[in-house]
Amino acid sequence: MLNKFPGTINDQPEVASPDKAETGKSKEEMELIWQKELASVGKLKGVNFEFVEPKLRLVPEKLPSELNWNLFASDISEEEREKLNYCFQKIIRYLNSPIITDNFPDHHARRDWEKENLGKMSSEAQDRYNHNRLGLNFASHLNKLNFFLNEDFKEQIFISREALNQLNDFFALLPRELRDGEGERYASETTAEKIKTMEKLAPLMSGTLRILGQEKIEQAN
């Protein structure tokens, strides 16, 4: 899968971002804090981190928050549910993640810096760094979702055919550099090219959520 190729993120445990009620600060203020922290730690080792505002960025509360299981067969297994939900939640995360650029000369230098410095930073700064949009894992999750729905589920058709056809229209628009098995092509792009490629992914992620998702239904007390 795509995530076997070098990127700037790994699968990390999700860290809940503190909200304004806990910190007394707005999301914009909290974002500035972790950016300053990352930039400061990087500067000590000659690393220049910069933060590019994505063209399409949606916070979780403005997105469908869970899969609409009415689109799927009632006998779908728990394992299949977990696979699908994992990818779905990663797609949500993508649309609330930053674009962070750096001046590392290569992937090995980046990994060496991470091993030495990431653990010294706050959990918020580590979490945002590990969910940089320029890493390949986000595209990998869309590829995995594509595989689950079109290969694993093909024979029994666990999802409505109409929804799958809509999704396949999106999958067909995925940039070649982000397709499964093409990670080395993406890794060879310049930073500007990577940003441009990843910006093409955002509307595909958003469209996927709107086809498969629904607002969380609160349980009655």
N, C-alpha and C positions, 0 to 999 in steps of 0.2 A: 504494500500500500504506500501512499505518498509519504507517510510519516517516517519511512526508513531513510529518507534523504535529509541532508542538513537543513535546519530551520532555526528560528530563534525561540521556539517554544517546545515544551514537552508536555505530556499529560501530567498535570499536577493536581493535587487535591484542591477542590474549590474552596476559596476563602471568602466568607461573607464580608462584603464591604460595610464598614460602619455607616450608619445613616445619620442624618442631621440631628435627630433626637438624642443620639449617643454622644455626638461630638460638638454640637452647637455650631457646626460649620455647614455651608452649602456644599453640594456635590462639586461645584466649580472650585471652591476653595480647597476641598480635600484633594481634588485632582492636581491642583497646583502644588500642593504639599509633596505628594509622592513624586511628581516630576522634578521638583527642586532637589529632593533627596537622591534620586537616581542620577541626575546630572552632576551633583556634587560628588558622589561616590565614584562615578566614572571619571571625572576630571582628575582625581587623585592619581589615576593610572594612565592618564593621557587619552581617555576615551571620551569622545564627544557624542553624547546622546541628544537627539532632537526629536520634537514631538509634532507630528503632522496631524491636523484635524481631518478625520475621514469625511468624505463628501456625504456619505449616508451613515448616520449613527443614531441608533434608537436605544433608549434605556429600556430595561426589562418590563417596567410597568406599562409601556406602550406597545408591547408585543403579546401575541397569543402565548400563554404561559404553559400550556400542556397539550399533548397530542389529543386529537379528536378521535377517540377509539371507536366511534360510530362508523368511521371509514373502513374499519378492519373487521375481519371475520371474528365471530364470538369465540371460536376455538383456538385463537392465536395463543401460542404458549407463553409462559411467563418469561422464558429466556429471550424469546423474540421481542416481547414487550420491552425488556430491559435494553436490548440492542438498539431498538428504534428510539426509545426515550433518551438514551445516552447521546446519540447523534443529534436529536432534536434540541436538547439542552445546550449542546456545544454551539449549535447554530444561533441560538438566542444569545449566547455569550459573545459570539463573533460581533454581533451588531451593537454591542456595548463595549467593545474593546478598542484600545488605542493603536495608532501607528507610531512605532518608535524606530528611528533610524540610528545607525552608529557608524563608526569609522574603523571597525576591526579589519585587519588586512585579510583574514580568512576565518573559516569556521572554527579551526582549532584554537586560535587566539581568543575567540568569543567564548568557547567552552572553558578555557583556562581561567578567563576573567570571572565567569559565572561561579566556578568552583571556589574561587578565592573570596569573592565579594558578595554574592547574593545573600548568603546566610547572615551577613552583617546588617542587612536592611530590614525595615519594618515589613510585617506580613503584607500590608497593602501594596508597598512598592514591589515586593517580590511577585505578588499575584498579578499586578498589572504588567510587569515585565514578562512574566511567563505566558501572558495572553496577548502578546503583540500580534497584531493582524498579519504582519509580514512573515510569521512562521507558517509552515506548510500544514500543520495539523488541522487547521480549520477547514481547508479544502479537502483534506483527507476524510473528515467526517461527512462531508457532502458526498464524496465518492463512496464511502461505506454505506450511506443511506441508499444511494443509487443501486449498489450491489445487492443489499438486502431485499429491496423491493422488486428488482428486475431479475435477480438470479435465485436467491434463496427462496423467494416466495412465488416464483414463476408458475410452478405446477399447480399449486393450490389456490393461487390468487387470493392472498390474505387481505388485499386492499382493493377498494373499488376501482374498477377499470378507468372510470372518468378521472378520478384523482391521479392515478398513475400516469395517464396520458398527459395531464397538465404538467406533472412533475418532469416527465421526460422531455417536454418542450424546454424546460429550464436547463435540465442536464445537458441538452444538446448545445446550449449557449456557453457552457463552461469553457474558459480559455484553454487551449491545448496545453499550456505550461502547467496547468493545475489538474490535469487529468491523471488518473491513476497510472503510475509507471513513468510519468514525465517530469518527476521532481528535479532531475539533474538539469533539465532545460530551464526551469524556473531559477535554480540556484545560480546559473550562469548569468542571469540578468543583472543589470545595474540596479541600484537602489530606486532610481526614478522609474525604471521599467517595472520593478516589483510593485511599487505603489500603484502604478497604472493598471497592472494585472489584477491586483487585489481589489481595486475599486470596481472592477467588472464583476467580482464575486458578490459584493454586497447586495445588489438588487435580486440576484438569484437566491441568496439566503433569505431575504425578506419575503420573496414570493413563495418559497418553499414553506415558510412558517405560516403564511396566510392560507395556503392550501391544506396543510396538515393539522393546523393548530386551532385551539379555542381558548377562551378565557377560563381561568381556573374557577371551577364551581365550588363555592364555599360550602362546607358541610354545616348543616343545621345543628345547633346545640341540643 
